[in-house]
Amino acid sequence: MKFKVPVITLVFVSLILLFSCANNSSKNEVQKPNILLINIDDMGWRDVGFMGSEYYETPNIDELAAGGMIFTNAYAAAANCAPSRACLMSGQWTQRHGIYTVGTSERGKSNTRKLVPIKNNDILPDSQYILTEALKDAGYITCHAGKWHLNDDPTTQGFDVNIGGSHAGNPGSYYPPYKRVASLIAPTDDYYLTNLVMDKTLDFLNSVDNKPFFMYYSPYAVHTPIQPVENLLPKYENKPEWNGQNNAKYATMVENLDIQIGRMIDNLKESGKLKSTFILFISDNGGLYKVTKQWPLRAGKGAYYEGGIREPMFAYWDGKIKPATKSDVPVSNLDFYPTILEIAGIEKPIDKVLDGHSILPILKGGELNERPLFWHFPIYLEGGNIETQDKIFRTRPGSAIRLGDWKLIHYFENNDIELYNLKDDIGEKNNLAESNPEKTKELLGILENWRTETNAPVPTELNPVYKAN
């Protein structure tokens, strides 16, 4: 027997289904994870407790790291601020966006530069469709807090809210007047900048209701000028040195930064948002050598030895990333763009080249296929030290590759090659280029092919005013 369903009943059921689908769609939108990207300025690989420091005190950061996955072989895609941040936001190697350093590439005295360096671009082009814009277009509310350094105003590149960000690479002072910091007014004459940036960050987090947010928390700390948080100074002035770390003033900046991050995490817990927030923590480059040591890593900020590019990093996602886990897979801040897109359920933008890989498989307990990591720096950066073995420059024009345990650096001035086995020699003390010609040839070939494929500019023009030592 067949039954006829009244037309009015069909219409009613259809309306219920449509409402249900719309309601579920709304719920799914709300259930998109919040994204918190923490990018610390000039914090070295060993400057936090979770990476082994016994001098700096970072209990809040350490607790958060222990709740997720720590990466022991995490890298910045460049050894100083602006290019590293451009790589993170664009998802691309330096030769694609043209930001190689801060300011001009003609750093140091002209007569000490054998080659004419490649011209530097100091602004991330508007043509770059950066991570923030992809998230905003997918419905995220976006906020930048702290140092931006890629143009004059981050709201022109996808941020709804800007807390103190400008083209400045560092504040004139951490005490009022802050100088060079955009639109932040101190409530008192001695109010510390890092604390004020967090105050405004919490205001933003408290204003977000049902829509998912992307918070790019990028404090000016712990970049120079090294200005202590006075009430924390006494505890460090008599604290014993650990592994070359003994800078009491810098230590107060590190601990105060940890306190501020603790405030943010407490806020997310109290509001119930932490459970639905994916967190990535990293630094933009190595610690400044004259300020803090990263031993056993060699050198520091500005150098393409491990101390200049290897970073403290962890990922946290309640219920999704297994707590107290570690990964020794080499990863890069270039991987953040595709990782965040995948976690947010956003398709890769059409025609957008992304040079990193999503590390979500690692976060889920899986693996990534082995791949090379690359760096390209056709410029000069002054400020050498005993660990760079160069009294003049931290960086001379060249490029580098890491593949597996092996790392090769190729310098353009004299075609010099350095080869290190990082498993046996994490301090990069023993150059194996001559004793292992097969590995040298293999890695140099991969590196040269990569430069060709990506149109990486290599300086060849001799500087007419150069004077050999």
N, C-alpha and C positions, 0 to 999 in steps of 0.2 A: 504494500500500500504506500502511495506517495502522499506526502503532506505539503501543502503550499504555505510558505511563510508569508504573513502579511507584509506588504511593502513598508508600512510604518515601522515594523519591528526591525527590518533590515537597515533602514535609515538610522534607527536608534543605536543598533549594534555598531554600525559603521562609525557613528559619531564617538561612541565609547572607545573604539579602537584607535581612532585618530587622536583623541585626547590622550589616550594611554601612551601612544608613540611619542607625541609631543612632550608629554611629561617625562618619559624615559629619556628622551633626547636632552631635556633640560638637566636631568639628574646626571647624565653622562658628562655634560659640559662642566657641571660643578665638580664632578669627581676627577677631572684632570688634575694631575699632581701639581702642587706648587713647586717652583724651582728656586732654590737658593744657591747662588754661585758666589763663593767667597774667594777673592783673589787678593792676597796680602802683598804689600809692596816691599820688595827687597828682603823678605824673610828667607833665611838660608835653610838648607836641607836638615841641619841638625839644630835648628833654633827652637824646637818644640819638644816637649817631653815624649810624645809618641814616636819620635824619631831618635830618641836616645839621650837628649840633653839632660844633664844633671845640674846645670847652672840656671837656665831659664825656667820659670815656673808657669806652666800652661794647663792647669787642671781641667778647665772647662773644655778646651779644645781636645785634650787627651781623652776625656770621658766620651765626647761625641765620636771621636775616631775609633774608640774601643767598641762602640755600638755599630760599627760598619766595617768597611774593607779598607785597609791601609795599602798603599802602593809604594813599594820600595824603589822602583825604577821609573819614577815619574819625571817628565821633562817639560821645560818651557821650550817653545819653538825659536826663542832668541834669548840672548844673554843679558839684555837690558830692557828697560820698561816699555817704551812705545812700540817697538816691533813685536815683542811678546804679546802685548795687549791687542795689537792689530791682528796677529795670527789667531788669537783666541776668538775674537769677535767675528772675524771674516771666515774662519775655518780654513785659511789658506797660508801656504808658505810665503816667506818674505818677498820673493821675486814676483809674486802675483799682485801684491798691493804696493810694493815699492818703498815700504817703511823699513829701513835697515838699522836706524839708530835714532837718537834724539837730536833734533836740530840738523846741523850740517854733517855730511860724511867726512868733511875735511877737518877732522879732529887732530889736535896736537900741532906741533910746529911743522910748517910746510917742508923745510929742508930735511926733515926726518922721514918723509913719506916717499918711498921709491916710485910708487905708482900713483896715477891720478885716480882717486876713488870714484865709484859710480855715484851719480847724484842721488840724494836722498829725498824722499817724499815725506813730509812731516804731518800730513793730514790724511786720514782714511777717506778715500773718495766717496761721495754720495752714491756713486754707481754701485758700490758694494752693498749687497743685500745681506745685512749682518744678522747674527743670531737674534738680537732683540726684535728686529723687524719681523722675522718669521714667527716669533712667539706672539707679538702684538697682533699680527694679522690672523692668528689662530684663536684670538679671544683673550689672551693674557693681559692683565694690567702689569705694566712694567715700571720698575723703579731703579734708578742708579743712585748709589750712595758713596761719596768719597771721590777718589781720583779717577778721572776719565782719560785725559792725555791724548785723545785722538782727533779732536777738533774743539771749537770753542764752546759747543753746547750739545750735550748728548740727546736732548729732546729732538734734535733734527735727524736723529738716526734711530728712532723707534722707542725712546723712553717717554712715558707719560709724566714721570716725576724725576726731577734732578735735585739731588741733595749735595751741593758743594762742588759739582764737577765742572771742570773747564779744561782748557788746553794745558794748564800748568802741570808740570811733572812732580812738583812737591810744594808744600806750603812754605811761605816765608817764615812762618813761626807756628808752633803748636799752641802758643798763647796769644791772646788778643793784642793788637789786630792781626788776624791770621795771614793777610796778604795773599793775593793770587787765588784765594779760595772763593768760589762764586757764591754770593748771596747768603752767607752764613754770619749771623750776628751773635756775638757772645752774650750770654745773660749776665755774666760778671766779668770783672777785669782779669781774673785768673782761671777762666774756664778752659779746660783742655780740649783741643780740637777733636780728638778721637771720641771723647765722651759726647760732644755736641752732635757729631755725625750720627752716633748711635741713638741719641734722643730723637732726632728727626726720622731715623729709620724705624724706630718703634711707633712713631706717630703714623707713618705710612702703613705698617703692618696692622695697626689697630683700626685703620680706616677701611681695610679690605674686608668685604663681606662674603658674598657667594661666588665671585669670579676667581679663577686661579690667578696667582701672581707670579711674576718673575722678579726676584730681587737680586741685583748685581751689587753685592756689598764689597767695596773695593777701597778700604780706608787708606788715607795718606800714610799712616803708620805702617811699617817702621822705617820708612825712608828718612834720610837726613832732612833737616837738621836734627842732630841727636840732642833732644831736650827732655830731661827726666820728668817723670811724675813725682813731685817732691815727696809726697807722703810714703812712697814705696822705696825711696832711695836708701834709707838706713839698713834695710835687711840685706841689700846686695853689696854694700860698701865693704863689709867684712866677710863676705861669702867666699869660700875657696874657689880658685880657678878650676875649671873642668875642661880638659881637652882644648886648651887655647881660648876658651870663652871666659872673659873676666871683665866685661864692660858693664859696670853697674848702671850707668845712665841708660844705655840701650836696653838692659834687662828690665828696667821699669816700664819702658815703652812696650816691650813684649808682654809683660804681665798685665798691664792695663788694657792692652788690646784683647787679651784673653778674658778679662773681666767684662769687657763690653760685649764680646761674643756670647758670654754666659748670660748676659741680660737678654740678648736676642733669643737664645734658645729657651730661656725661662718664659719669655713672652709667647713663643710658639706653643710651648707645652700648656700654659694656662688657657690659651684660646682654643686649644684642641687642634691647632693647625699642623703641629709637628708630625703627627701620624700620616698626614697626606703631603708631606714636603720632602722632595728629593734634594739632597745637599751634596755639592762638590766643593772641596777645599783644596786650594793650591796657592803657590806664590808665583809672582810674575817672572822672577829670575833669582839667581843665587844671592846670598848675603854679601854685603860690601866687605871686602877683605880687611880693610883697615879698622872695621867696626866689629866684625864677628867672624870666627873661624868655623869651617865646615869639615875639619879633619875627620876621617882620612881623605876626604875629597880634596882635590887640588884647586887652588886659587879661589876666585869668587866672582861676583857680578862683573859682567863685561867680558869675561874670558869664556872660551868654548871648551875648557876643561870642565870636569864634572861639577866642580864647585860653583861654576857660573850658570849651569843650565839644569842640574838635577834639583828637584823640588820636593818639599813635604806635601803629601797628597793623601786624601781619603775620600770615600763616598759613603753616604749614610742615607738609608731609606727604610723606615720602620716597617718590619714585616716582609720586606722585599729583598734586602741584602742581609746575608747572615752575619750576625755580630762576631767580633773578635776574629776576623779573617784577614789574610794578607795575600797580596799578589806581587810576584817579582817580574811580571810581564812588562817590558818597556812600553810606556804610554806617553802621550804628549798632550799639551793643552789644545792642540789642533783637533784632538778627538772629542772635545767637549761639545762642539756644534752638532755633529751627527748623533752623539749620545743623547743629548737633551731633546733633539727632535724625535728620536725613537721613543724615548720615555714619555714624551708629551703626545705621542700618536700623530705627529705631523709629518707629512710626506716631504721628502727633500725637494726644495724649490727647483723648478724646471730651469735648466741651463746654469744652475749654480754648481761650480766646481768646489768640492770639499776634499781636502787633502788628508784629513784624518779618517779614522774608522770608529764606529760606535763600539764602546767597550761594554755595552749591556750584556753580551754573552759572558764576559768575565764576572760582572756583578752578580749574575745568576749562577755562578759556580762553574761555568764552562771555560772555553779557551778561545783564543784568536790565533789564526795562522801567523807564523813568524813573518815579519815584514821589517824593512829598513826604516829607520828614522833619519831625517836629513836636516841640516842647517846650512844656510847660505848667508854670508856676511861680506860683501865686496867693498868693505869700508875700513876706516881706521878708528880706533877708540883709545884715547890716551890713558895713562895711569897704570903702567906696568908695576909689577912687584916681584919679590923673590920667587914666588911660586909660578909666575908666568914665564920666568927666565927671560924676561924682556923688560929692561928698565924704563922703556919709553911707552910701549903700548900694551894694553890688556888684550887687544885684538888687532891683528893685521889682516888684510884681505885674504879670504879663503872660504872653504866650506868643509863640512864634516858629515860623517855617516856613522851610525851605530847599527850593526846587524848581529843579533845573537849576543855573544859575549865580547865581540870585537868592535873597536872604534878606530876610525881613521880620520885624521885631519890633514887637509891639503891646503897649503899656503901658496898664494899666487905670485908673490914677489920673486922667489927663487925656485919655485916648484918643489919646496920642501914637503916632506911627508912624515907624519907621525902615526904609528900604529900601536895600539894598546889592547891587551886582553883584560877586560874589566873584571872578569871573574877572579883572576889571579893577581891583578894589579889595579885595584879600584882607585889608588892614588896617582895613577898614570905617571909612574916614575921610570918605567923601562920601555923605551921606544924600540919596537920589534920590527920596524920597517925593513931594515937590511937583513936581519936574521930570518925573516919569514917573507920572502919575496912573493910566494904564491898567494898568500892571503892579502898582501899589499896590492898585488895586481888585480885580484878579484874585487876587492872593495873599491879601489880607485876606478875600475871599469864601471861598476854600478853607479858610482858617484858622478862620473863624467857623462854617462848616458842620461842620468836624471837631469843634470844641468842642461843638456841639449834638449830633452823632451819638454822642459818647462821654460825654455828661453831665459835661463838664469844669466844675467849679465856678468861677465868676468872682465875686470879691468886689465888692460894691456898697455895703455899709454904711459910712457915713462915721464916722470916729473922732472922738468928741466932744472929745477932749483935744488934737487936732492943732493945731499952730501953724505957719502958713505962714512961710517964711523971709522 
